[in-house]
Amino acid sequence: MQERVRLTDAQINRDLLRSIFETPKWYFLLVGFLGIIVLLGFAAAGYMINRGLGVTGLNRPVFWGFFITNFVFWIGISHAGVMLSAILRLVQAEWRRPATRAAEVLTVFSLMTAMTMPLIHAGRPWRVMYWVFPYDFARGVYPNVRSALVWDPAAVFTYLTSSILFVYIALVPDIAVLRDRTTGWRHVLYSVLSLGWRGSVRQWKLQLIAGILLSAIILPIFVSVHSIVSWDFGSAMSVEGWHSTVFAPYFVIGAVHSGVSAVVTVMIILRWMFKWENYIRMEHIDALAKLLIVVATGWFFFFALEFIFGLYSLEGPEIALREMQVFQMPWKALFITFLLTSYVIPVSMWLVPKVRRNIPLMIFTTILVNIGMWIERFIIIVPGLARKQNFTFTWGGYTPSLVEITIVTATFALVTMLVLLFAKVFPLIPLGDAKEGMILHDEIKIGKVMVPAVMREE
Amino acid sequence: MTNKSVLGLFDNADTAADATDVLLAAGCAQEDFDVLTGCPYPEGAFGEKDPKHHIYVFPLIGALMGLSVAFLLTAGTQLAWPMVTGGKPILAFPAMTIISYEGTLLGAVIFTILGIIFESRLPRARLDPYDPRITEGYIGLVVTCPEEKLNVMEQALRNGNAVDIIHEKGRTLKA
């Protein structure tokens, strides 16, 4: 489990600040390319706002399509971050060190992106203010707090604010390192953001407490967010397939499954881009893959429960919906793809130790999971709506339009671009954590062997 | 009598820890010097006392304030437009619980952050005496004492094998 190379503090600074002080040409090319896709997304959203929701594939009775699917997906990705960071901090897992910051940053950017989806979906985004902002706008009517569509922004806003503050407070010591190595306006910026951090015993002590305390507070928020997202569906009384009482934990663990997979994908890409082999080591990828086997199996259990509960109800429309999801095209193809990509292929591969330590295969399997999890959300949302009405002549279908596909594609480019831009301004692996790991690591002799050891304070 | 600070820089933790004994022997009180490091060291590594703080009070206060604000907001908005739906009470407590839960936790997080900043004695306008080498693995010992004792403390830091002595206002003297 221990494959670490002993590094000096100066070497750690040099390696982990490389993304900030040395900019390869491909960086600008990549950011520029992603920026173009994001601009296309903005253009598509602008076109849609100008022309109305008629340019999308949304129509009676399917009014939730790609946008809401994508909203649930990005909310799911955001769960990895803080969950991974918080739980690993609380249990003081040694292998958390390179993963926490990337996970937290992914949380922030995916949450921001998720929040744009309902806004775009609303067609006239400015009107969203009327149903989420606690102000009556001279109409004498306030947002309806009994609606899940108000709980949702409240929860997501809480989670986003908490995640941003969590990332910032953990960044302060690293910003101080940047302050000491920059000049000009960047020095001024980092000086202000570092708040005059010096690294005293008191400050470090409070940093450690902050990590644990905030983790403990954010974990209940994280659980509530995706639970409430599931209630967006669960509280809609007339839609088959949305009623299961296990929806909340099913959504939460699904979010963790897709989120942790996304963190592994990001970590592998960062390791390759910035040559961080000494920090994001194979033992970390291996440990995360083992965690993913557990999470994926837990998620699969809830998936099976949700499906069985639907069938066990013996309600004709519910069973007809399940029959459609599994046996009718195109849902059948999507269902099989979803099962194979989100569980069967990745988990069976992760069970092989060599796969867990193989970079191309790990990136392949973790991307596969997120393809599957996106499809999962799609086949939860759309089929139920398509068969929402009692009469067959009111049934409908859904085909996403080019506008929707462009906007959804742009969200992936947006998150990637924001992570890359963040890496240009702040370190994506906590410097203090990496240095502390070196101090607490040693080799001890037991009998005739030298055993790598990590000391931990209780 | 004005207090002045002087920073002794040490190239490893063991030397810095030994230097704290030299400082104590020279008459410096424990609370008059601080240890600056580039990463967290195990508690007591430099013989320091556990810093006293009240950080755990902050999330509690924040949670109570968040709960109160959320409760008032949810109750107030429903009472402002008292429309009975489905024969149910005006104040829908299950729905209010959800918003109040989020408000409570949001208040707790915001106050925790404020508490961490306040208890860390931040923001701090002046860094002096400070040296960027602290983030390269050097250990800094900052001694704050009356101006007339500064030379004694500086000598104690030198006797403790400081590789560099840095005074306030960034003036650097080679040891």
HADDOCK unambig.tbl for C-alpha pairs under 7 A between the chains (distance, minus, plus):
assign (segid A and resid 9 and name CA) (segid B and resid 136 and name CA) 5.04 0.50 0.50
assign (segid A and resid 9 and name CA) (segid B and resid 137 and name CA) 5.14 0.50 0.50
assign (segid A and resid 10 and name CA) (segid B and resid 136 and name CA) 4.75 0.50 0.50
assign (segid A and resid 10 and name CA) (segid B and resid 137 and name CA) 6.92 0.50 0.50
assign (segid A and resid 141 and name CA) (segid B and resid 81 and name CA) 6.28 0.50 0.50
assign (segid A and resid 142 and name CA) (segid B and resid 77 and name CA) 5.54 0.50 0.50
assign (segid A and resid 145 and name CA) (segid B and resid 74 and name CA) 6.38 0.50 0.50
assign (segid A and resid 145 and name CA) (segid B and resid 95 and name CA) 6.33 0.50 0.50
assign (segid A and resid 145 and name CA) (segid B and resid 96 and name CA) 6.90 0.50 0.50
assign (segid A and resid 146 and name CA) (segid B and resid 92 and name CA) 6.82 0.50 0.50
assign (segid A and resid 146 and name CA) (segid B and resid 95 and name CA) 5.08 0.50 0.50
assign (segid A and resid 151 and name CA) (segid B and resid 98 and name CA) 6.81 0.50 0.50
assign (segid A and resid 151 and name CA) (segid B and resid 99 and name CA) 6.21 0.50 0.50
assign (segid A and resid 154 and name CA) (segid B and resid 99 and name CA) 6.68 0.50 0.50
assign (segid A and resid 154 and name CA) (segid B and resid 102 and name CA) 6.84 0.50 0.50
assign (segid A and resid 155 and name CA) (segid B and resid 102 and name CA) 5.96 0.50 0.50
assign (segid A and resid 158 and name CA) (segid B and resid 102 and name CA) 6.38 0.50 0.50
assign (segid A and resid 158 and name CA) (segid B and resid 106 and name CA) 5.57 0.50 0.50
assign (segid A and resid 162 and name CA) (segid B and resid 106 and name CA) 6.86 0.50 0.50
assign (segid A and resid 162 and name CA) (segid B and resid 109 and name CA) 6.14 0.50 0.50
assign (segid A and resid 177 and name CA) (segid B and resid 135 and name CA) 6.18 0.50 0.50
assign (segid A and resid 180 and name CA) (segid B and resid 132 and name CA) 5.47 0.50 0.50
assign (segid A and resid 195 and name CA) (segid B and resid 122 and name CA) 6.03 0.50 0.50
assign (segid A and resid 195 and name CA) (segid B and resid 123 and name CA) 4.47 0.50 0.50
assign (segid A and resid 195 and name CA) (segid B and resid 124 and name CA) 6.00 0.50 0.50
assign (segid A and resid 196 and name CA) (segid B and resid 122 and name CA) 6.64 0.50 0.50
assign (segid A and resid 196 and name CA) (segid B and resid 123 and name CA) 5.71 0.50 0.50
assign (segid A and resid 196 and name CA) (segid B and resid 124 and name CA) 4.58 0.50 0.50
assign (segid A and resid 196 and name CA) (segid B and resid 125 and name CA) 6.11 0.50 0.50
assign (segid A and resid 196 and name CA) (segid B and resid 126 and name CA) 6.83 0.50 0.50
assign (segid A and resid 196 and name CA) (segid B and resid 127 and name CA) 6.23 0.50 0.50
assign (segid A and resid 198 and name CA) (segid B and resid 36 and name CA) 6.52 0.50 0.50
assign (segid A and resid 198 and name CA) (segid B and resid 127 and name CA) 6.92 0.50 0.50
assign (segid A and resid 199 and name CA) (segid B and resid 36 and name CA) 5.03 0.50 0.50
assign (segid A and resid 199 and name CA) (segid B and resid 37 and name CA) 5.25 0.50 0.50
assign (segid A and resid 199 and name CA) (segid B and resid 38 and name CA) 6.05 0.50 0.50
assign (segid A and resid 200 and name CA) (segid B and resid 34 and name CA) 6.57 0.50 0.50
assign (segid A and resid 200 and name CA) (segid B and resid 35 and name CA) 5.57 0.50 0.50
assign (segid A and resid 200 and name CA) (segid B and resid 36 and name CA) 4.40 0.50 0.50
assign (segid A and resid 200 and name CA) (segid B and resid 37 and name CA) 6.41 0.50 0.50
assign (segid A and resid 201 and name CA) (segid B and resid 35 and name CA) 6.00 0.50 0.50
assign (segid A and resid 201 and name CA) (segid B and resid 36 and name CA) 6.58 0.50 0.50
assign (segid A and resid 202 and name CA) (segid B and resid 51 and name CA) 5.83 0.50 0.50
assign (segid A and resid 202 and name CA) (segid B and resid 120 and name CA) 6.37 0.50 0.50
assign (segid A and resid 203 and name CA) (segid B and resid 120 and name CA) 4.91 0.50 0.50
assign (segid A and resid 204 and name CA) (segid B and resid 40 and name CA) 5.51 0.50 0.50
assign (segid A and resid 206 and name CA) (segid B and resid 116 and name CA) 6.24 0.50 0.50
assign (segid A and resid 206 and name CA) (segid B and resid 120 and name CA) 6.51 0.50 0.50
assign (segid A and resid 210 and name CA) (segid B and resid 116 and name CA) 6.62 0.50 0.50
assign (segid A and resid 214 and name CA) (segid B and resid 109 and name CA) 6.65 0.50 0.50
assign (segid A and resid 217 and name CA) (segid B and resid 105 and name CA) 6.72 0.50 0.50
assign (segid A and resid 217 and name CA) (segid B and resid 109 and name CA) 6.85 0.50 0.50
assign (segid A and resid 221 and name CA) (segid B and resid 105 and name CA) 7.00 0.50 0.50
assign (segid A and resid 432 and name CA) (segid B and resid 38 and name CA) 6.69 0.50 0.50
assign (segid A and resid 432 and name CA) (segid B and resid 39 and name CA) 4.65 0.50 0.50
assign (segid A and resid 435 and name CA) (segid B and resid 39 and name CA) 6.13 0.50 0.50
assign (segid A and resid 436 and name CA) (segid B and resid 39 and name CA) 5.81 0.50 0.50
assign (segid A and resid 436 and name CA) (segid B and resid 40 and name CA) 6.07 0.50 0.50
assign (segid A and resid 436 and name CA) (segid B and resid 41 and name CA) 6.96 0.50 0.50
assign (segid A and resid 457 and name CA) (segid B and resid 42 and name CA) 6.94 0.50 0.50
